[in-house]
Amino acid sequence: MAGSDEHREIWDAFRELVNMTPSALEKWLATEESRAAGQHKDGGESTGHASGRTIVEILHKKKGDLSDADYAHMRKVVGYVRRHLAQRPSGEVRDTRWRHSLMNWGHDPLHDA
């Protein structure tokens, strides 16, 4: 497999940052708050919401069944979550678009709180 060291790094970072289970993420993606968060192109599904659906698919796969496209998406998720976490607003974040957007990408910042 090409770039197996890189894949291992992506896998480790993805598993660390995506802290929602597939079922919790699926449940979240079905909510209005999830659909409202993020950037929408032409009134359609937000980028984060579409990403969340892909993350659920990745989480259901065995590590050995992941494709290069899966790893590319995992890299995108890691980059997004890291950038977004660095922009944490002050105060209570439970009902913020910031948290909702992160949750669409599989990371609940209150998970460890």
Disulfide bonds with the S-S distance in Angstrom:
none
